[in-house]
Amino acid sequence: MTDNKRVPKRISQAVINSLKGGVVPRIGLPYIAVGRRSEIEALLRDVDVIAEGGASFRFIVGRYGSGKSFLIQTIRGYVMDRGFIVADADLSPERRLQGTRGQGLATYRELISNLSTKTKPEGGALTLILDRWISAVQTEAAQETGLSPDDPALAIAAERKIYAVTSSISELVHGFEFAKLLTAYYHAAVDGDDETKAKVVRWFRGEYTLKREAKEALGVNIIVTDDDWYDYLKLFAVFFRLAGYAGMMIFIDELVNIYKIPNTVTRQYNYEKLLTMYNDTLQGRARYLGIVMGATPQALEDKRRGIYSYEALRSRLAEGRFSRPGARDLLAPVIRLEPLTAEEMLVLCEKLADMHAGLYGCGRTVTTDDLAAFIQIEYGRIGADRNITPREVIRDFIELLDLLCQNPGMDIASLLSSDEFAYTKSEAVSDDAEQGFAEFAI
C-alpha cells in the first residue's frame, strides 16, 4: 500500500483540488485507488492480448460520479507503465465520432494532441515519439555495423531499418502515404530541416484542411478527414509497435454526448462509426490497439436514442440472461460499475484524511470511529444503495476536512449530527443496516 503521509505536496494539492471540483485528477491516482480490482484485472488481460498483436474494445458503464473516469485514468496510468502509448479525449458537441462539420476530425485531433508516454504523461508526445524512434534506429544501426557516426555507410544502414518499418505500414489502408510521411520526417531530422518536420507533424495532427495544401507542402495527395480518421489511428498503433512501444490504448469518455444529439440521422451515423470500430477490433482488422469508452447506463440502454437504438450494436452488447448485480461477466464488452462498498469507501476516506493532513499541516483529527460514523450516515440516506456515488461522498468528506482544518475548535460529532448532514439517517437505515454499520464501526 502506498504511504499517503509521504505524498508530495504538489500531488496532494492536485488530487484534493480535483476531487473537490468533481473531476478526476490526472496524477496521484495510485495514492487513492481503492476497489475496482476485478475490473482492473479484466482490462489488464486485454492489455496482454494487445501487446501480442491483438485488439480490444470495452465500454465502461456507470452513472455520473460512479467512477468511470477514475477507472479510465487508473488504467491509463497502468498501461503507460507497461510501455504503451495512450491517447484520450472526451466527446462533446464539437467532438463526435462522425459529423458533417468536422466533429469526427476534432476528436482525432484531440486524441493526437493528448498522445502520452510514461516519460511524457501530460500529452503532446508525438514529436518526442518520432524523434526517439529515429534516434533508436540510428543507435541500433551503429551497434550492429560498428560504424562511426560520420561514416556514410551508417546512414545507409539506418535507412534500411527505416524502410523495414515503412514497408510494413505501407501495406495497410492509407499506409503508403503514411509511410511516405514517416520517411520524409526521417530525412528532415537527419538534414536538420525543422520546417519539413513541422509540416509532417502538422499533417499527422490532422491540421491540413485541403488536399492541395498537403500536396504543395509534402507531396501527398490525401489528408485526414471526418470519414477516415480512425484508419490513421490503426496505422499509428502499428507504427508505435514497430517503433519499440507495446501498442496503443485509446480512451474516449463522455459517450453520452452522442446520446444527446437531437438529430436521429446524425446520431445513427455516429453509432455506425462506433460499430465499425467495434467490429475492427474484435475481428482482427486492427492490431496492437485497445479502445475503452465511458458511457452512462442511459446512453447505452435507451432504445430510442442510446447505443441500443442501433440494433447491430444492441445485439452485440446486450447482457445475457445470467449476469446480474454482484455477478457481472467482466469478460463481456460492457463492464458495468457496481457501487463501491461502505468498506471500500472507508479506506478511500482514510487515504484522503492522511493526504489532506499532510498537505495543509493541520494534523489528522478524524479518527476511524469518526470515519465509520460519516460513512454510516452517507450510506444510510434514502436510496443510497442504488444512487450513492463516490463523487458525492468524497465532496462531502473533503468539505468536512476543510472545515475542521480551518476551525480547530469545531467538533466533528456536531457536524455529523447536524440537521443539514444527517437529515435522512433515521428514515433510511433499516434495523439490519444499522447492525451492519455497528459491526463495521467496531
C-alpha positions as CSV (number, residue, x, y, z in Angstrom):
1,M,0.0,0.0,0.0
2,T,1.3,3.5,-0.8
3,D,2.2,5.6,2.2
4,N,-0.1,8.6,2.0
5,K,2.0,10.5,4.6
6,R,4.8,10.7,2.1
7,V,2.7,12.0,-0.9
8,P,4.5,15.0,-2.4
9,K,2.5,18.2,-1.8
10,R,2.1,19.0,-5.4
11,I,0.4,15.7,-6.0
12,S,-1.7,16.0,-2.8
13,Q,-2.8,19.5,-4.0
14,A,-3.7,18.2,-7.5
15,V,-5.7,15.3,-6.0
16,I,-7.6,17.2,-3.3
17,N,-8.4,20.1,-5.6
18,S,-9.5,17.9,-8.5
19,L,-11.8,15.8,-6.2
20,K,-13.2,18.9,-4.6
21,G,-14.1,20.2,-8.0
22,G,-15.7,16.9,-9.0
23,V,-13.1,15.9,-11.6
24,V,-10.6,13.1,-11.8
25,P,-7.0,14.0,-11.1
26,R,-4.5,13.3,-13.8
27,I,-1.8,12.5,-11.3
28,G,-1.6,10.7,-8.0
29,L,-4.3,8.1,-8.6
30,P,-2.3,5.2,-7.1
31,Y,-2.3,7.0,-3.8
32,I,-6.1,6.9,-3.6
33,A,-7.1,3.9,-5.7
34,V,-9.5,1.5,-3.8
35,G,-11.8,-1.2,-5.1
36,R,-12.3,-2.0,-8.8
37,R,-9.7,-4.8,-8.6
38,S,-11.8,-7.2,-10.7
39,E,-12.5,-4.5,-13.4
40,I,-8.8,-3.5,-13.5
41,E,-7.7,-7.1,-13.8
42,A,-10.2,-7.7,-16.7
43,L,-8.9,-4.7,-18.5
44,L,-5.3,-5.6,-18.0
45,R,-5.9,-9.0,-19.5
46,D,-6.9,-7.1,-22.6
47,V,-3.6,-5.3,-22.5
48,D,-1.7,-8.5,-22.6
49,V,-3.6,-9.5,-25.8
50,I,-3.0,-6.2,-27.4
51,A,0.8,-6.4,-26.7
52,E,0.8,-9.7,-28.6
53,G,-0.7,-8.2,-31.7
54,G,-4.4,-8.3,-30.9
55,A,-7.0,-5.6,-30.3
56,S,-9.8,-5.0,-27.8
57,F,-12.9,-2.8,-27.3
58,R,-14.5,-2.2,-23.9
59,F,-17.3,0.0,-22.7
60,I,-17.2,1.1,-19.0
61,V,-20.7,2.0,-18.0
62,G,-21.8,3.8,-14.8
63,R,-23.8,6.7,-13.5
64,Y,-22.3,10.2,-13.3
65,G,-19.9,10.2,-10.4
66,S,-19.7,6.4,-10.1
67,G,-16.0,6.2,-11.0
68,K,-16.0,5.7,-14.8
69,S,-13.5,8.4,-15.5
70,F,-11.5,7.4,-12.4
71,L,-11.2,3.8,-13.7
72,I,-10.2,5.1,-17.1
73,Q,-7.5,7.3,-15.7
74,T,-6.3,4.4,-13.5
75,I,-5.9,2.1,-16.5
76,R,-4.3,4.9,-18.4
77,G,-1.5,5.0,-15.8
78,Y,-1.1,1.2,-15.7
79,V,-0.7,0.8,-19.5
80,M,1.8,3.7,-19.8
81,D,3.9,1.9,-17.2
82,R,3.7,-1.2,-19.4
83,G,5.2,0.7,-22.4
84,F,2.0,1.7,-24.2
85,I,1.3,4.9,-26.0
86,V,-2.1,6.3,-24.7
87,A,-4.4,8.8,-26.2
88,D,-7.6,10.1,-24.5
89,A,-10.4,12.5,-25.4
90,D,-13.8,13.5,-24.0
91,L,-16.6,13.7,-26.5
92,S,-18.6,17.0,-26.6
93,P,-21.0,18.8,-29.1
94,E,-17.8,19.7,-31.0
95,R,-16.2,16.3,-30.8
96,R,-18.0,13.2,-32.0
97,L,-17.2,10.0,-33.9
98,Q,-18.8,11.3,-37.1
99,G,-20.1,14.7,-38.1
100,T,-20.9,17.0,-41.1
101,R,-18.8,19.9,-39.7
102,G,-15.5,18.1,-38.8
103,Q,-16.6,16.8,-35.4
104,G,-15.0,13.4,-36.0
105,L,-11.8,15.1,-37.1
106,A,-11.9,17.2,-34.0
107,T,-11.9,14.0,-31.9
108,Y,-8.9,12.7,-33.8
109,R,-7.0,16.0,-33.3
110,E,-7.8,15.8,-29.6
111,L,-6.5,12.2,-29.4
112,I,-3.3,13.0,-31.2
113,S,-2.8,16.2,-29.2
114,N,-3.1,14.0,-26.0
115,L,-0.7,11.3,-27.1
116,S,1.2,10.4,-23.9
117,T,4.0,8.1,-22.8
118,K,5.4,7.1,-19.4
119,T,8.0,9.9,-19.7
120,K,5.6,12.5,-21.0
121,P,2.2,11.6,-19.4
122,E,0.7,15.0,-19.8
123,G,0.2,14.7,-23.6
124,G,1.9,16.3,-26.6
125,A,4.2,13.4,-27.1
126,L,4.0,12.9,-30.9
127,T,7.2,14.8,-31.8
128,L,9.1,13.1,-28.9
129,I,8.0,9.6,-30.1
130,L,9.1,10.3,-33.7
131,D,12.5,11.8,-32.6
132,R,13.1,8.9,-30.2
133,W,12.3,6.4,-33.0
134,I,14.8,8.0,-35.3
135,S,17.4,8.1,-32.6
136,A,16.8,4.4,-31.7
137,V,17.1,3.4,-35.3
138,Q,20.4,5.2,-35.7
139,T,21.8,3.8,-32.4
140,E,20.8,0.2,-33.4
141,A,22.4,0.6,-36.9
142,A,25.6,1.9,-35.3
143,Q,25.7,-1.0,-32.8
144,E,25.0,-3.6,-35.5
145,T,27.5,-2.3,-38.0
146,G,30.2,-0.9,-35.7
147,L,30.4,2.2,-38.0
148,S,31.3,5.7,-36.8
149,P,28.6,8.4,-36.9
150,D,30.5,10.2,-39.7
151,D,30.6,7.1,-41.9
152,P,28.1,7.5,-44.9
153,A,27.5,3.7,-44.7
154,L,25.9,4.2,-41.3
155,A,23.2,6.4,-42.9
156,I,22.5,3.7,-45.5
157,A,22.2,1.1,-42.7
158,A,19.8,3.3,-40.8
159,E,17.7,3.9,-43.9
160,R,17.3,0.2,-44.4
161,K,15.8,0.0,-40.9
162,I,13.5,2.9,-41.6
163,Y,12.5,1.2,-44.8
164,A,11.7,-2.0,-43.0
165,V,9.2,-0.1,-40.8
166,T,7.6,1.9,-43.6
167,S,7.3,-1.2,-45.8
168,S,5.3,-2.9,-43.1
169,I,3.0,0.1,-42.8
170,S,2.6,0.8,-46.5
171,E,0.6,-2.5,-46.9
172,L,-2.2,-1.1,-44.7
173,V,-5.1,1.1,-45.7
174,H,-3.7,4.6,-46.3
175,G,-0.3,3.1,-45.3
176,F,1.6,4.2,-48.4
177,E,1.1,7.9,-47.7
178,F,1.7,7.4,-44.0
179,A,5.0,5.6,-44.7
180,K,6.0,8.3,-47.1
181,L,5.5,10.9,-44.4
182,L,7.5,8.9,-41.9
183,T,10.3,8.7,-44.4
184,A,10.1,12.5,-45.0
185,Y,10.3,13.1,-41.3
186,Y,13.4,10.9,-41.0
187,H,15.2,12.7,-43.8
188,A,14.2,16.1,-42.4
189,A,15.6,15.1,-39.0
190,V,18.9,13.9,-40.5
191,D,19.2,17.0,-42.6
192,G,18.2,19.4,-39.7
193,D,15.2,20.5,-41.7
194,D,12.9,21.7,-38.9
195,E,10.4,23.2,-41.3
196,T,9.6,19.9,-43.0
197,K,9.5,18.1,-39.7
198,A,6.9,20.6,-38.5
199,K,4.9,20.2,-41.7
200,V,4.8,16.4,-41.2
201,V,3.7,16.7,-37.6
202,R,1.0,19.1,-38.7
203,W,-0.2,16.5,-41.2
204,F,-0.2,13.8,-38.6
205,R,-2.2,16.0,-36.3
206,G,-4.9,16.4,-38.9
207,E,-4.4,20.1,-39.3
208,Y,-4.4,20.3,-43.1
209,T,-7.9,21.1,-44.3
210,L,-7.3,21.0,-48.1
211,K,-5.6,18.3,-50.1
212,R,-4.0,21.0,-52.3
213,E,-2.2,22.4,-49.2
214,A,-0.8,18.9,-48.3
215,K,0.3,18.3,-51.8
216,E,2.2,21.5,-52.0
217,A,3.8,21.1,-48.6
218,L,4.6,17.4,-48.5
219,G,3.8,15.9,-51.9
220,V,1.0,13.7,-50.5
221,N,-2.5,14.0,-52.1
222,I,-4.6,12.9,-49.1
223,I,-5.4,14.4,-45.7
224,V,-7.1,13.1,-42.5
225,T,-10.8,13.6,-42.8
226,D,-14.0,13.0,-40.8
227,D,-14.6,9.8,-42.7
228,D,-11.2,8.1,-42.3
229,W,-9.6,9.4,-39.1
230,Y,-10.0,6.1,-37.4
231,D,-7.9,4.4,-40.1
232,Y,-5.0,6.6,-39.1
233,L,-5.3,5.6,-35.5
234,K,-4.9,2.0,-36.6
235,L,-1.8,3.0,-38.6
236,F,-0.3,4.8,-35.6
237,A,-0.9,1.7,-33.4
238,V,1.2,-0.5,-35.8
239,F,3.8,2.2,-36.1
240,F,4.2,2.6,-32.4
241,R,4.7,-1.1,-32.0
242,L,7.4,-1.0,-34.7
243,A,9.0,2.0,-33.0
244,G,9.5,-0.1,-29.8
245,Y,6.4,0.5,-27.8
246,A,4.0,-2.2,-26.6
247,G,1.0,-0.8,-28.5
248,M,-1.6,2.0,-28.3
249,M,-4.6,2.5,-26.0
250,I,-7.4,4.9,-26.8
251,F,-9.7,6.2,-24.1
252,I,-12.8,8.1,-25.1
253,D,-15.1,9.3,-22.4
254,E,-18.5,11.1,-22.3
255,L,-20.2,8.9,-24.9
256,V,-23.4,10.5,-23.5
257,N,-22.8,13.4,-25.9
258,I,-23.7,11.1,-28.8
259,Y,-26.9,10.2,-27.0
260,K,-27.7,13.9,-26.6
261,I,-27.5,14.5,-30.4
262,P,-31.0,15.7,-31.3
263,N,-30.9,14.6,-35.0
264,T,-31.7,10.9,-35.4
265,V,-29.8,10.5,-38.6
266,T,-26.7,12.2,-37.2
267,R,-26.9,10.0,-34.1
268,Q,-27.2,6.8,-36.2
269,Y,-24.1,7.8,-38.3
270,N,-22.1,8.1,-35.0
271,Y,-23.4,4.7,-33.9
272,E,-22.4,3.3,-37.3
273,K,-18.9,4.6,-36.8
274,L,-18.9,3.0,-33.3
275,L,-19.9,-0.3,-34.9
276,T,-17.1,-0.1,-37.4
277,M,-14.5,0.5,-34.6
278,Y,-16.0,-2.3,-32.5
279,N,-16.0,-4.8,-35.4
280,D,-12.5,-3.9,-36.4
281,T,-11.0,-4.7,-33.1
282,L,-13.0,-7.9,-32.5
283,Q,-12.5,-9.3,-36.0
284,G,-8.7,-8.7,-36.1
285,R,-8.6,-5.9,-38.6
286,A,-6.9,-3.7,-36.0
287,R,-3.6,-4.7,-34.4
288,Y,-1.8,-3.5,-31.2
289,L,-4.8,-1.3,-30.5
290,G,-7.1,-1.1,-27.5
291,I,-10.2,1.1,-27.2
292,V,-12.0,1.9,-24.0
293,M,-15.1,4.1,-23.9
294,G,-17.1,5.5,-21.0
295,A,-20.9,5.8,-21.0
296,T,-23.8,6.2,-18.7
297,P,-26.4,3.4,-18.4
298,Q,-29.0,5.6,-20.2
299,A,-26.6,6.4,-23.0
300,L,-26.1,2.7,-23.5
301,E,-29.5,1.2,-22.9
302,D,-32.1,3.8,-24.1
303,K,-33.7,2.0,-27.1
304,R,-34.9,5.3,-28.6
305,R,-31.7,7.4,-28.5
306,G,-29.0,5.3,-26.9
307,I,-26.5,2.8,-28.3
308,Y,-29.2,0.2,-28.1
309,S,-31.3,2.1,-30.6
310,Y,-28.8,0.9,-33.2
311,E,-29.8,-2.8,-33.5
312,A,-26.5,-4.0,-34.7
313,L,-24.8,-2.7,-31.6
314,R,-27.6,-3.8,-29.2
315,S,-27.4,-7.4,-30.4
316,R,-23.6,-7.4,-29.8
317,L,-23.6,-5.6,-26.4
318,A,-26.7,-6.6,-24.6
319,E,-26.1,-8.8,-21.5
320,G,-27.1,-12.4,-21.5
321,R,-29.6,-14.0,-19.1
322,F,-27.2,-14.9,-16.3
323,S,-25.4,-11.6,-15.5
324,R,-26.9,-9.7,-12.6
325,P,-25.7,-7.1,-10.0
326,G,-23.0,-8.7,-7.9
327,A,-22.2,-11.3,-10.6
328,R,-21.3,-9.5,-13.8
329,D,-19.4,-11.0,-16.7
330,L,-16.2,-8.9,-16.8
331,L,-15.0,-10.6,-19.9
332,A,-18.0,-9.2,-21.9
333,P,-17.6,-6.0,-24.0
334,V,-19.5,-4.0,-21.4
335,I,-18.2,-3.5,-17.9
336,R,-20.9,-2.2,-15.6
337,L,-19.6,-0.5,-12.5
338,E,-21.1,-1.6,-9.2
339,P,-21.2,0.9,-6.4
340,L,-18.2,1.0,-4.1
341,T,-19.0,-0.8,-0.8
342,A,-19.0,1.1,2.5
343,E,-15.8,-0.7,3.5
344,E,-14.0,0.5,0.3
345,M,-15.3,4.0,0.8
346,L,-13.9,3.9,4.4
347,V,-10.5,3.0,3.0
348,L,-10.6,5.8,0.5
349,C,-11.6,8.3,3.2
350,E,-8.7,7.2,5.3
351,K,-6.3,7.9,2.4
352,L,-7.8,11.3,1.8
353,A,-7.7,12.2,5.5
354,D,-3.9,11.4,5.6
355,M,-3.3,13.3,2.4
356,H,-5.3,16.3,3.5
357,A,-3.5,16.5,6.8
358,G,-0.1,16.2,5.1
359,L,-1.0,18.9,2.6
360,Y,-2.3,21.6,5.0
361,G,-0.3,20.7,8.1
362,C,-3.4,20.6,10.3
363,G,-2.7,17.2,11.8
364,R,-5.3,14.4,11.3
365,T,-8.1,14.8,13.8
366,V,-10.6,12.4,12.2
367,T,-10.5,9.0,13.9
368,T,-11.5,5.7,12.5
369,D,-14.7,5.9,14.5
370,D,-15.4,9.3,13.1
371,L,-14.9,7.9,9.6
372,A,-17.3,5.0,10.3
373,A,-19.9,7.4,11.6
374,F,-19.5,9.5,8.4
375,I,-19.8,6.5,6.1
376,Q,-22.8,5.2,8.1
377,I,-24.7,8.5,7.5
378,E,-23.8,8.7,3.8
379,Y,-24.8,5.2,3.1
380,G,-27.9,5.5,5.2
381,R,-29.5,8.1,3.1
382,I,-32.7,7.2,1.3
383,G,-31.9,5.3,-1.9
384,A,-28.2,5.3,-1.2
385,D,-28.0,1.6,-2.0
386,R,-28.8,2.4,-5.7
387,N,-27.9,6.1,-6.1
388,I,-24.9,7.0,-4.0
389,T,-21.7,7.7,-5.9
390,P,-18.1,8.2,-4.8
391,R,-18.1,11.8,-6.1
392,E,-20.9,12.8,-3.7
393,V,-19.3,11.1,-0.7
394,I,-15.8,12.5,-1.5
395,R,-17.2,16.0,-2.0
396,D,-18.8,15.9,1.5
397,F,-15.8,14.4,3.1
398,I,-13.3,16.9,1.8
399,E,-15.6,19.7,2.8
400,L,-15.7,18.2,6.3
401,L,-11.9,18.0,6.4
402,D,-11.6,21.7,5.2
403,L,-14.0,22.9,7.9
404,L,-12.1,21.0,10.7
405,C,-8.8,22.3,9.4
406,Q,-9.9,25.9,9.3
407,N,-11.8,25.8,12.6
408,P,-9.7,23.8,15.1
409,G,-12.3,24.2,17.8
410,M,-15.1,22.7,15.7
411,D,-16.5,19.4,16.9
412,I,-16.7,16.7,14.3
413,A,-19.5,15.0,16.2
414,S,-21.7,18.1,16.0
415,L,-21.0,18.4,12.2
416,L,-22.0,14.8,11.6
417,S,-25.2,15.1,13.7
418,S,-26.3,18.4,12.2
419,D,-29.7,18.5,10.5
420,E,-28.2,19.5,7.2
421,F,-26.0,16.4,7.0
422,A,-27.9,13.7,8.8
423,Y,-31.5,14.7,7.9
424,T,-32.4,11.3,6.4
425,K,-30.4,9.0,8.6
426,S,-33.3,7.8,10.8
427,E,-35.6,7.3,7.9
428,A,-33.2,5.5,5.6
429,V,-31.4,2.9,7.7
430,S,-33.2,-0.4,8.4
431,D,-32.5,-2.4,11.6
432,D,-30.3,-4.8,9.6
433,A,-28.3,-2.0,8.1
434,E,-27.8,-0.4,11.5
435,Q,-26.5,-3.6,12.9
436,G,-24.1,-4.0,9.9
437,F,-22.8,-0.5,10.3
438,A,-22.4,-1.1,14.1
439,E,-20.2,-4.1,13.4
440,F,-18.4,-2.2,10.7
441,A,-17.6,0.6,13.1
442,I,-16.1,-1.7,15.8
